[in-house]
Amino acid sequence: MDPLERIDEIVAIVESARTMPMSRSNCMVDRRELIEQLEQLRAELPGELRRAANLLEERDKVIAAGKTEADRIIAEGEQEHARLVSVHEIVVSAEHEANRMITEARDEAQRLRDEVDEYVDTALANFEQFLTRALASIERGRDKMHALREIGTFSTEEDHEQSRPLPI
């Protein structure tokens, strides 16, 4: 289950909990159910965090591979350039060709960097949206709890004597 859905379930449990008599902020919840939900959430969140760390690690590997490939291509271009320059008859054309290869290598390296940046930005944006939704869900839950606390509930003496729930 998605951690956001898990948080929504926890909020729903607290929202639907019966308020304690003569109290605006205390309510009765099934402790076992709430603890179970929180433990499941705790188990799910590290996976999401590991996934984000893996994305960053993957990005670094792709950047390193792109840089290595770009360096290799540039080195080949420079070697080719040196070879062509040594031949007197084709010095001018060799310089042009070597410069073209270097430019292509740099363009390719920049293209790879741009692709990696785009990929990582998208992955981080998705993770940011996940965290934003989680925070919004938590904020809504807290707002509802505060609203319930502000509204408060009133009960009769009979309700108070019949059940004495434990506050959380």
Rosetta blueprint (number, residue, H / E / L):
1 M L
2 D L
3 P H
4 L H
5 E H
6 R H
7 I H
8 D H
9 E H
10 I H
11 V H
12 A H
13 I H
14 V H
15 E H
16 S H
17 A L
18 R E
19 T E
20 M L
21 P L
22 M L
23 S L
24 R L
25 S L
26 N L
27 C E
28 M E
29 V L
30 D L
31 R H
32 R H
33 E H
34 L H
35 I H
36 E H
37 Q H
38 L H
39 E H
40 Q H
41 L H
42 R H
43 A H
44 E H
45 L H
46 P H
47 G H
48 E H
49 L H
50 R H
51 R H
52 A H
53 A H
54 N H
55 L H
56 L H
57 E H
58 E H
59 R H
60 D H
61 K H
62 V H
63 I H
64 A H
65 A H
66 G H
67 K H
68 T H
69 E H
70 A H
71 D H
72 R H
73 I H
74 I H
75 A H
76 E H
77 G H
78 E H
79 Q H
80 E H
81 H H
82 A H
83 R H
84 L H
85 V H
86 S H
87 V L
88 H H
89 E H
90 I H
91 V H
92 V H
93 S H
94 A H
95 E H
96 H H
97 E H
98 A H
99 N H
100 R H
101 M H
102 I H
103 T H
104 E H
105 A H
106 R H
107 D H
108 E H
109 A H
110 Q H
111 R H
112 L H
113 R H
114 D H
115 E H
116 V H
117 D H
118 E H
119 Y H
120 V H
121 D H
122 T H
123 A H
124 L H
125 A H
126 N H
127 F H
128 E H
129 Q H
130 F H
131 L H
132 T H
133 R H
134 A H
135 L H
136 A H
137 S H
138 I H
139 E H
140 R H
141 G H
142 R H
143 D H
144 K H
145 M H
146 H H
147 A H
148 L H
149 R H
150 E H
151 I H
152 G L
153 T L
154 F L
155 S L
156 T L
157 E H
158 E H
159 D H
160 H H
161 E H
162 Q H
163 S L
164 R L
165 P L
166 L L
167 P L
168 I L
